[in-house]
Amino acid sequence: MTRAAWMLAWRSLADRPARAALLLVGYGMGVAVMIALLSVGEALLSEARDPNLAAGGDLVLLPEGVDPGVLAVNGVTGLYFTIPHAAFVVEDVLDGPRLGPVVAAAAPELRDRQIYVRTRGRTALAIASAGVPSLDQAVGVPGAVPGAVDTPSDRAWMNPTADALYNQIDRFHEPVRSERPTWAEWDYFNFLDPASRAYGYLTLLAGGEGRGAVLFRLRRPGTPVEDISLPASLDRGGVSTTSAAQRIGPARVWVGAGAYRVTVRDPRLQIDLTVMPAPGRYLPPVEAADGALVSGYVVPVVGGAVSGTIRTDDASLRLSGAPAYHDHNWGTWRGVTWEWGEASGRGGALLYGALHSAGTAEAPTIRPAVLFLWAPTGSGRDGFVGVFEIRHIAYAGWHAGPLLHGRPVAVPAAITLEAANGNDRVRVQIRIWDALVSAPLGGAARDTGAGSNQAFLQLRTAAEVSGTIDGRSVRWTGGGASETFVPLDGR
C-alpha cells in the first residue's frame, strides 16, 4: 500500500471513527461467516466419504427433510426420525423388479437411539443401535455385531407370512375424541365375473359413534342395479385395531391361509367369498391430514382372484377365480371428493388417485394425483415398479348416463392419464364400458341447501398401459374400476 493510500485511510478513520468501526466490524463478521461456511462444506464432503456415515454402503436413504450431515454430528434434526414401512422399501422397492437387479444388498438401521435398561432393580440410560445381522453383513455395516445371526423376529420382519402382513397393514383405527362425529372407516371389495359380465361392490362401514352398515351393489347385464343397505350397530370387540378381522352387523372379514374370507349372513344378502391376493401387489398404509381432515388409505389387494357365492332376492351368482380388488379407508371424509381407479391384468397392475377437499377436481387438493404401478420391467419378476406424478387427467366422450333424482347424469366414455417420474413416462388410456350413478355417501360433496349438487360415478373400465421405464417399453392391458364426481347441472 502506498503512502498516499495510508494517509487517506487514516484520515477517513479520524474523520468518521464510528462509521469506520461499524464497517470494520461488519467486514470482519462477513469474513468469519465465510470461513465457517467453507469449514462446514469441507466437513460435509469429508462425511460424505466416511464409510460410517454410509453404513458401509454406497447410498443412504433418509426421510424427506433430514439433513445428511446430522448423521455424523448427531444434530437435533436427526433425532427420532424413521422411514415408514421400511420393510416395504427394502423388500418391495430396493429388492423389487426394478431396482433388484442393480442393488446388491440393502440394510435398514436404527442408530444411536436412547433406551432404558432395567436390570437387578435398577434402570440405566443407554444408547443403542440395531439392524438385521444378515443384511448388515451383506452391506458391510461397520458397526455390525460379529457372529450375530438373524432371530425369528428378524426373519419375520424381512419375509412375513401373508397372514401376518395383511393383519398388520389392514387393521382398523381408533379415532381421537374430537373426530368421532365425522369419523368413518370401511373395508371395500369389488369384483367382475368375466363369464356373466356381472360385477359388484361390497363395503363394510364403521362410523365414529358406534354405527355401521353393510352396503352392496350388484350389476348384471340387462338388469337394473341392485342396491342393498343393511344398517348395523357395532358390537363391542367387533372392530379390531390389531388385525384385519372385523365384524360389522351380519358381515365378517378375516384373513386365513393367505387369503381374505368375507361372509354376510342376512335374509336379504348371503355372501361367502374367498379373495386370494396376487403376491407382491399391495400398497402399505398412508395417511394425509389437512387441518381437521384426516384421510387414510391402504390397499392389501391391488389385484387378486375371488371365488364363492352371492345370493340376493333377485340373483344368485357363483364366482371362480374372478378378478378382485380390496382396499381400506379411514378418516374424516365429509366434504371431500376424489378421482380414483385401479386395473390389473397379466402384465401388471395400476392404482391412481387424487383427493380434493370439496366440490370438483378443481378444488384444493389434499393428496396430489399419483399413479402406482406394479409390473415386470424386463427382470422377469413381478412387483412394485414405482410412483409417478400424474401430469394430466382428461375425461372425454361425455354422454347422458343413468338418472339421479329424475335427471340424467353426464358420464364419460374414456379417461386418459399422463404420468411421469424423471425420464420415465407412462400413459394410461381407460375405456369405460358401464357406469353406475348415486348420490355421494355421507355428504362427500358440497351441499347447496337443496341437496348435494354432485353425483358419484362408479365406472367399470378396460385400461391400456403404455410407456417407457428405465429405457424399456411397457405395455399391457387389464380390466378395472374408476370413480369420480360430476356436477348434476353439467360436466
C-alpha positions as CSV (number, residue, x, y, z in Angstrom):
1,M,0.0,0.0,0.0
2,T,1.4,3.4,-0.9
3,R,2.0,6.3,1.5
4,A,-0.9,8.2,-0.1
5,A,-3.3,5.3,0.5
6,W,-2.3,5.0,4.1
7,M,-2.8,8.7,4.6
8,L,-6.3,8.6,3.1
9,A,-7.3,5.5,5.2
10,W,-6.1,7.2,8.5
11,R,-7.8,10.5,7.5
12,S,-11.1,8.6,6.9
13,L,-10.8,6.8,10.3
14,A,-10.1,10.1,12.1
15,D,-12.9,12.0,10.3
16,R,-15.7,9.3,10.8
17,P,-14.5,6.9,13.5
18,A,-17.9,5.4,14.4
19,R,-18.8,4.7,10.8
20,A,-15.3,3.2,10.1
21,A,-15.6,1.0,13.2
22,L,-19.0,-0.2,12.1
23,L,-17.7,-1.1,8.6
24,L,-14.7,-2.9,10.0
25,V,-16.9,-5.0,12.4
26,G,-19.3,-5.8,9.5
27,Y,-16.4,-6.8,7.2
28,G,-14.9,-9.0,10.0
29,M,-18.3,-10.7,10.6
30,G,-18.6,-11.4,6.9
31,V,-15.2,-12.9,6.7
32,A,-15.9,-15.1,9.8
33,V,-19.2,-16.3,8.3
34,M,-17.5,-17.2,5.0
35,I,-14.8,-19.1,6.9
36,A,-17.4,-21.0,8.9
37,L,-19.4,-21.9,5.7
38,L,-16.2,-23.1,4.0
39,S,-15.4,-25.2,7.0
40,V,-18.9,-26.7,7.1
41,G,-18.7,-27.5,3.4
42,E,-15.4,-29.3,3.9
43,A,-16.8,-31.2,6.8
44,L,-19.8,-32.3,4.8
45,L,-17.5,-33.5,2.0
46,S,-15.5,-35.5,4.5
47,E,-18.7,-37.0,6.0
48,A,-19.9,-38.0,2.5
49,R,-16.7,-40.1,2.1
50,D,-17.0,-41.5,5.6
51,P,-18.0,-45.2,5.4
52,N,-19.5,-45.0,8.9
53,L,-21.9,-42.3,7.5
54,A,-23.0,-44.6,4.6
55,A,-23.1,-47.6,6.9
56,G,-20.7,-49.5,4.6
57,G,-22.9,-49.0,1.5
58,D,-22.9,-46.6,-1.5
59,L,-26.3,-44.9,-0.8
60,V,-28.2,-43.7,2.2
61,L,-32.0,-43.3,2.2
62,L,-33.3,-40.7,4.6
63,P,-36.8,-39.3,5.4
64,E,-37.6,-36.2,3.5
65,G,-36.3,-33.1,5.1
66,V,-33.5,-34.7,7.1
67,D,-30.0,-33.1,6.6
68,P,-27.5,-35.9,5.8
69,G,-24.9,-34.0,7.8
70,V,-26.7,-34.7,11.1
71,L,-26.0,-38.4,10.8
72,A,-22.3,-38.0,11.7
73,V,-22.6,-35.0,14.0
74,N,-25.7,-36.0,15.9
75,G,-27.7,-32.9,15.1
76,V,-31.1,-32.4,16.7
77,T,-32.9,-32.6,13.3
78,G,-31.8,-36.3,13.1
79,L,-33.3,-37.3,16.4
80,Y,-36.1,-39.9,16.3
81,F,-36.6,-40.0,12.6
82,T,-37.8,-43.2,10.9
83,I,-38.6,-44.3,7.4
84,P,-42.2,-45.5,7.4
85,H,-42.8,-49.1,6.1
86,A,-39.0,-49.8,5.9
87,A,-39.8,-53.4,5.2
88,F,-41.7,-52.4,2.1
89,V,-38.9,-50.2,1.0
90,V,-36.3,-52.9,1.5
91,E,-38.2,-55.9,0.1
92,D,-40.5,-54.4,-2.5
93,V,-38.7,-51.4,-3.7
94,L,-34.9,-51.9,-3.3
95,D,-35.2,-55.7,-3.9
96,G,-38.2,-55.3,-6.3
97,P,-38.3,-55.9,-10.1
98,R,-37.0,-52.5,-10.9
99,L,-34.1,-52.0,-8.5
100,G,-33.4,-55.6,-7.5
101,P,-31.1,-56.3,-10.5
102,V,-28.8,-53.3,-9.6
103,V,-29.0,-53.2,-5.8
104,A,-26.6,-55.8,-4.3
105,A,-27.9,-55.5,-0.7
106,A,-29.9,-53.2,1.5
107,A,-30.0,-52.9,5.3
108,P,-32.3,-50.9,7.5
109,E,-30.7,-49.4,10.5
110,L,-31.6,-47.7,13.8
111,R,-28.7,-45.6,15.1
112,D,-27.9,-44.0,18.5
113,R,-31.4,-44.4,20.0
114,Q,-31.9,-43.6,23.6
115,I,-33.2,-46.6,25.6
116,Y,-33.6,-47.5,29.3
117,V,-32.2,-50.8,30.5
118,R,-33.6,-52.4,33.6
119,T,-31.5,-54.9,35.5
120,R,-31.4,-56.0,39.1
121,G,-33.9,-53.5,40.1
122,R,-32.0,-50.6,38.6
123,T,-32.8,-48.5,35.5
124,A,-30.0,-47.2,33.4
125,L,-29.9,-44.9,30.4
126,A,-28.1,-46.2,27.4
127,I,-27.6,-45.5,23.7
128,A,-28.3,-48.4,21.3
129,S,-28.2,-49.1,17.6
130,A,-29.8,-52.1,15.8
131,G,-30.0,-53.8,12.4
132,V,-30.7,-57.2,10.8
133,P,-27.5,-59.2,11.1
134,S,-27.6,-60.9,7.7
135,L,-28.4,-57.6,5.9
136,D,-25.8,-55.7,7.9
137,Q,-23.1,-58.3,6.9
138,A,-24.2,-58.2,3.2
139,V,-23.9,-54.4,3.1
140,G,-20.8,-54.3,5.3
141,V,-22.0,-52.2,8.1
142,P,-19.0,-51.2,10.3
143,G,-21.0,-51.5,13.5
144,A,-22.4,-54.9,12.8
145,V,-22.1,-57.3,15.7
146,P,-19.6,-60.0,14.9
147,G,-21.1,-63.5,14.7
148,A,-24.7,-62.3,15.1
149,V,-27.4,-64.3,13.4
150,D,-30.9,-63.4,12.4
151,T,-33.6,-64.1,15.0
152,P,-37.0,-65.4,14.2
153,S,-38.3,-61.8,14.6
154,D,-35.7,-60.6,12.0
155,R,-36.8,-63.3,9.5
156,A,-40.5,-62.5,10.1
157,W,-39.7,-58.8,9.5
158,M,-38.0,-59.5,6.2
159,N,-40.4,-62.1,5.0
160,P,-43.7,-62.0,6.8
161,T,-46.3,-64.6,6.1
162,A,-49.2,-63.4,4.1
163,D,-51.5,-63.6,7.1
164,A,-49.1,-61.6,9.2
165,L,-48.7,-58.9,6.5
166,Y,-52.4,-58.4,5.9
167,N,-53.2,-58.4,9.7
168,Q,-50.5,-55.8,10.2
169,I,-51.4,-53.3,7.5
170,D,-55.2,-53.9,7.3
171,R,-56.3,-53.1,10.9
172,F,-58.9,-50.5,11.9
173,H,-58.0,-47.3,13.7
174,E,-59.3,-45.6,16.9
175,P,-60.4,-42.0,16.1
176,V,-59.5,-39.3,18.6
177,R,-62.4,-38.0,20.6
178,S,-62.8,-34.7,18.6
179,E,-63.1,-36.6,15.3
180,R,-65.7,-39.2,16.4
181,P,-68.8,-37.4,14.9
182,T,-67.3,-37.3,11.4
183,W,-65.1,-40.4,11.5
184,A,-65.7,-43.3,9.1
185,E,-63.7,-46.4,8.3
186,W,-64.5,-49.1,5.9
187,D,-63.3,-52.2,4.1
188,Y,-64.1,-52.2,0.3
189,F,-64.1,-55.1,-2.2
190,N,-65.0,-55.1,-5.9
191,F,-65.2,-57.9,-8.4
192,L,-66.0,-58.7,-12.0
193,D,-67.2,-62.0,-13.3
194,P,-65.8,-62.5,-16.8
195,A,-68.3,-65.2,-17.7
196,S,-71.5,-63.3,-17.0
197,R,-70.1,-59.7,-17.0
198,A,-71.7,-59.2,-13.6
199,Y,-69.9,-57.0,-11.2
200,G,-70.3,-55.8,-7.7
201,Y,-69.1,-53.6,-4.8
202,L,-69.2,-54.6,-1.1
203,T,-68.5,-52.1,1.7
204,L,-68.3,-52.9,5.4
205,L,-68.6,-49.4,7.0
206,A,-68.0,-48.4,10.6
207,G,-68.9,-44.9,11.8
208,G,-67.3,-43.0,14.7
209,E,-70.3,-43.2,17.0
210,G,-71.0,-46.9,17.1
211,R,-73.0,-47.1,13.9
212,G,-72.2,-49.1,10.9
213,A,-73.6,-50.6,7.7
214,V,-73.1,-53.2,5.1
215,L,-73.5,-51.8,1.5
216,F,-73.7,-54.0,-1.6
217,R,-74.3,-53.1,-5.2
218,L,-74.7,-55.8,-7.9
219,R,-74.9,-55.1,-11.6
220,R,-75.9,-57.8,-14.1
221,P,-76.1,-57.1,-17.8
222,G,-79.6,-56.2,-18.9
223,T,-80.9,-55.6,-15.4
224,P,-81.2,-52.6,-13.1
225,V,-78.5,-52.2,-10.4
226,E,-79.4,-54.0,-7.2
227,D,-78.6,-51.9,-4.1
228,I,-78.8,-53.5,-0.6
229,S,-78.1,-51.5,2.6
230,L,-78.0,-53.2,5.9
231,P,-77.7,-50.7,8.8
232,A,-75.9,-52.2,11.8
233,S,-74.7,-51.3,15.3
234,L,-71.1,-52.1,16.1
235,D,-70.7,-54.8,18.7
236,R,-68.1,-54.4,21.4
237,G,-65.0,-56.1,20.2
238,G,-66.3,-56.4,16.7
239,V,-64.0,-53.9,15.2
240,S,-60.3,-54.8,15.6
241,T,-57.4,-52.4,15.8
242,T,-54.9,-55.2,16.0
243,S,-55.8,-57.4,13.0
244,A,-57.8,-57.5,9.7
245,A,-60.6,-59.4,11.4
246,Q,-63.7,-57.2,11.5
247,R,-67.4,-57.9,12.4
248,I,-70.0,-55.3,11.3
249,G,-73.6,-56.4,11.7
250,P,-74.2,-59.5,9.7
251,A,-70.8,-59.2,7.9
252,R,-67.4,-60.6,8.8
253,V,-64.0,-60.3,7.2
254,W,-60.8,-62.1,8.3
255,V,-57.5,-63.4,7.0
256,G,-56.5,-67.1,6.9
257,A,-54.3,-69.3,4.9
258,G,-53.0,-66.3,2.9
259,A,-56.5,-65.2,1.7
260,Y,-59.4,-63.0,2.8
261,R,-62.6,-64.6,3.9
262,V,-65.7,-62.4,3.6
263,T,-69.2,-63.5,4.7
264,V,-72.6,-61.8,5.1
265,R,-75.5,-63.6,6.7
266,D,-78.8,-61.8,6.3
267,P,-82.2,-62.8,4.7
268,R,-81.6,-60.1,2.1
269,L,-78.0,-60.9,1.3
270,Q,-76.0,-64.1,1.6
271,I,-72.2,-63.8,0.7
272,D,-69.4,-66.4,1.2
273,L,-66.3,-65.3,-0.7
274,T,-62.6,-66.1,-0.6
275,V,-60.3,-63.4,-2.0
276,M,-56.8,-64.6,-2.9
277,P,-54.3,-61.6,-3.3
278,A,-51.7,-61.7,-6.0
279,P,-48.3,-61.9,-4.3
280,G,-46.4,-58.6,-4.2
281,R,-49.3,-56.4,-5.3
282,Y,-50.1,-54.3,-2.3
283,L,-49.7,-50.7,-1.1
284,P,-48.8,-50.1,2.6
285,P,-50.8,-47.7,4.7
286,V,-50.5,-43.9,4.1
287,E,-52.3,-41.1,6.0
288,A,-52.7,-37.5,5.0
289,A,-54.0,-34.6,7.1
290,D,-55.2,-31.1,6.1
291,G,-56.4,-29.2,9.2
292,A,-59.4,-31.1,10.6
293,L,-59.5,-33.5,7.7
294,V,-57.8,-36.9,8.1
295,S,-57.5,-39.4,5.2
296,G,-56.0,-42.8,5.5
297,Y,-55.7,-45.5,2.8
298,V,-54.2,-48.9,2.4
299,V,-54.5,-51.4,-0.5
300,P,-53.9,-55.0,0.6
301,V,-55.2,-56.5,-2.7
302,V,-54.2,-54.4,-5.7
303,G,-55.0,-57.4,-7.8
304,G,-56.4,-60.8,-6.8
305,A,-58.9,-63.5,-7.5
306,V,-62.3,-64.2,-5.8
307,S,-64.3,-67.4,-5.6
308,G,-67.5,-68.2,-3.8
309,T,-71.2,-67.4,-3.9
310,I,-73.5,-64.4,-3.7
311,R,-77.3,-64.6,-3.2
312,T,-79.9,-61.9,-3.1
313,D,-83.7,-61.8,-3.5
314,D,-83.2,-61.4,-7.3
315,A,-79.9,-63.0,-8.1
316,S,-77.6,-66.0,-7.5
317,L,-74.0,-65.7,-8.6
318,R,-71.1,-68.2,-8.4
319,L,-67.6,-66.8,-8.8
320,S,-64.5,-68.9,-9.6
321,G,-61.2,-67.0,-9.8
322,A,-62.8,-63.8,-10.9
323,P,-60.7,-60.6,-10.8
324,A,-61.0,-58.8,-7.4
325,Y,-59.7,-55.8,-5.6
326,H,-59.7,-54.7,-1.9
327,D,-58.8,-51.5,-0.1
328,H,-59.4,-49.9,3.3
329,N,-60.1,-46.3,4.0
330,W,-60.4,-44.3,7.3
331,G,-60.6,-40.7,8.4
332,T,-62.9,-37.7,8.4
333,W,-64.3,-37.8,4.9
334,R,-67.1,-35.1,5.0
335,G,-66.7,-32.5,2.3
336,V,-64.2,-34.4,0.0
337,T,-64.3,-35.7,-3.5
338,W,-61.8,-37.9,-5.3
339,E,-60.5,-39.3,-8.6
340,W,-59.6,-42.9,-8.2
341,G,-59.0,-46.0,-10.3
342,E,-57.5,-49.5,-10.4
343,A,-56.8,-52.0,-13.1
344,S,-54.9,-55.3,-13.3
345,G,-54.0,-57.9,-15.9
346,R,-51.4,-60.5,-16.7
347,G,-48.8,-57.8,-17.5
348,G,-49.2,-55.8,-14.3
349,A,-51.5,-53.6,-12.1
350,L,-52.0,-50.0,-11.5
351,L,-53.6,-47.7,-9.0
352,Y,-54.2,-44.0,-9.3
353,G,-55.9,-41.3,-7.2
354,A,-56.2,-37.8,-6.0
355,L,-58.2,-36.4,-3.1
356,H,-59.8,-33.0,-3.1
357,S,-61.2,-31.1,-0.1
358,A,-64.6,-30.2,-1.6
359,G,-66.5,-29.8,-4.8
360,T,-64.9,-30.8,-8.1
361,A,-61.5,-31.8,-9.3
362,E,-60.5,-28.1,-9.4
363,A,-60.9,-27.8,-5.6
364,P,-57.9,-27.7,-3.3
365,T,-56.0,-31.0,-3.4
366,I,-55.2,-32.9,-0.2
367,R,-53.5,-35.8,-1.9
368,P,-51.9,-35.0,-5.3
369,A,-52.7,-37.1,-8.3
370,V,-50.3,-40.0,-8.4
371,L,-50.0,-43.3,-10.3
372,F,-48.7,-46.5,-8.7
373,L,-47.5,-49.3,-11.0
374,W,-46.8,-53.0,-10.5
375,A,-45.5,-54.9,-13.5
376,P,-42.5,-56.8,-14.7
377,T,-39.8,-54.4,-16.1
378,G,-37.6,-56.8,-18.0
379,S,-36.3,-58.7,-15.0
380,G,-38.9,-61.4,-15.1
381,R,-40.1,-60.5,-11.6
382,D,-43.5,-59.1,-10.8
383,G,-43.8,-56.5,-8.1
384,F,-43.8,-52.8,-7.3
385,V,-42.3,-50.6,-10.1
386,G,-42.7,-47.1,-8.7
387,V,-44.7,-43.9,-8.1
388,F,-45.4,-41.5,-11.0
389,E,-46.7,-38.0,-10.8
390,I,-49.9,-37.6,-12.9
391,R,-49.4,-34.5,-15.0
392,H,-52.7,-34.6,-16.8
393,I,-56.1,-36.3,-16.4
394,A,-58.6,-35.9,-19.2
395,Y,-62.2,-37.2,-19.4
396,A,-63.7,-37.5,-22.9
397,G,-66.8,-38.7,-24.7
398,W,-69.3,-37.3,-22.3
399,H,-72.9,-38.6,-22.8
400,A,-76.1,-38.9,-20.9
401,G,-76.0,-41.7,-18.4
402,P,-78.2,-43.1,-15.7
403,L,-80.8,-41.0,-13.9
404,L,-80.3,-39.4,-10.4
405,H,-83.1,-37.5,-8.8
406,G,-85.0,-37.8,-12.1
407,R,-82.3,-36.2,-14.1
408,P,-79.7,-37.9,-16.5
409,V,-76.1,-37.6,-15.3
410,A,-73.3,-37.0,-17.8
411,V,-70.8,-39.8,-17.8
412,P,-67.5,-40.1,-19.7
413,A,-66.6,-42.7,-22.3
414,A,-62.9,-42.6,-21.7
415,I,-60.2,-41.3,-19.3
416,T,-56.6,-40.6,-20.2
417,L,-53.8,-40.3,-17.7
418,E,-50.3,-38.9,-18.5
419,A,-47.8,-39.6,-15.7
420,A,-44.0,-39.1,-15.4
421,N,-41.1,-39.6,-13.0
422,G,-37.8,-38.2,-14.2
423,N,-37.2,-39.6,-17.7
424,D,-39.9,-42.3,-17.2
425,R,-43.2,-41.8,-19.0
426,V,-46.5,-43.7,-18.6
427,R,-49.8,-43.3,-20.4
428,V,-53.0,-45.0,-19.4
429,Q,-56.0,-45.0,-21.7
430,I,-59.1,-46.1,-20.0
431,R,-62.3,-47.2,-21.8
432,I,-65.5,-47.1,-19.8
433,W,-68.0,-49.8,-20.7
434,D,-70.5,-49.3,-17.9
435,A,-71.4,-46.7,-15.2
436,L,-73.4,-46.5,-12.0
437,V,-74.6,-43.2,-10.6
438,S,-75.5,-42.4,-7.0
439,A,-75.7,-39.5,-4.5
440,P,-72.4,-39.1,-2.5
441,L,-72.5,-41.1,0.7
442,G,-72.3,-39.1,3.9
443,G,-72.2,-35.7,2.4
444,A,-69.0,-36.3,0.5
445,A,-69.6,-33.3,-1.8
446,R,-70.8,-29.8,-1.2
447,D,-74.3,-29.2,-0.1
448,T,-76.3,-26.4,-1.8
449,G,-79.0,-26.4,0.7
450,A,-81.4,-28.3,-1.6
451,G,-79.3,-31.4,-1.5
452,S,-76.0,-32.4,-3.0
453,N,-75.1,-30.8,-6.3
454,Q,-72.7,-33.6,-7.1
455,A,-73.2,-37.1,-8.5
456,F,-70.9,-40.0,-7.6
457,L,-69.8,-42.2,-10.6
458,Q,-68.7,-45.8,-10.3
459,L,-67.2,-46.8,-13.6
460,R,-66.2,-50.3,-14.9
461,T,-63.2,-50.0,-17.2
462,A,-60.7,-51.6,-19.6
463,A,-57.2,-50.0,-19.3
464,E,-54.3,-50.0,-21.7
465,V,-51.0,-49.0,-20.2
466,S,-48.0,-47.9,-22.3
467,G,-44.8,-46.1,-21.7
468,T,-41.1,-46.2,-21.2
469,I,-39.5,-47.1,-17.8
470,D,-35.7,-47.2,-17.4
471,G,-35.4,-47.1,-21.2
472,R,-37.6,-50.2,-21.6
473,S,-41.0,-50.3,-23.2
474,V,-44.0,-51.2,-21.0
475,R,-47.3,-52.3,-22.5
476,W,-50.2,-54.3,-21.0
477,T,-54.0,-54.3,-20.7
478,G,-56.3,-55.1,-17.9
479,G,-59.8,-54.6,-16.5
480,G,-60.6,-52.4,-13.6
481,A,-62.8,-49.8,-12.0
482,S,-62.7,-46.0,-11.6
483,E,-64.6,-43.4,-9.5
484,T,-65.1,-39.6,-9.8
485,F,-67.6,-36.9,-9.1
486,V,-69.5,-34.8,-11.6
487,P,-71.9,-31.8,-11.1
488,L,-75.6,-32.5,-11.7
489,D,-76.0,-29.4,-13.8
490,G,-73.4,-30.3,-16.4
491,R,-69.8,-31.6,-16.6
